[in-house]
Amino acid sequence: MNFNKCARCGCFFISDGDVCPSCTPKDKCDLSKLNTFLTDNTDQVLTVTQLSSATGIAKKNISRYVTQKGFEYKKQIKL
């Protein structure tokens, strides 16, 4: 386990992830919302700003999700 700074809220915590235990459910909800939106709009290539406006997810979080290993929709997002 490591002492980390939460990528979402900025608090410090001890864990192996990049978000604190308080933000983990929020991250999962946002990621699910983003995946659903991109699945429903497979014919579009969108910017992070457009995705943020359409989903209500912060741009910094969308950018973080896109850079995560295993994110499936990288080709649909213009960084």
Secondary structure, DSSP 4 states (H G I P E B T S, - for coil): -EEEE-TTT--EEEESSSS-TTTHHHHHHHHHHHHHHHHHTTT--EEHHHHHHHH---HHHHHHHHHSTT-TTGGGEE-
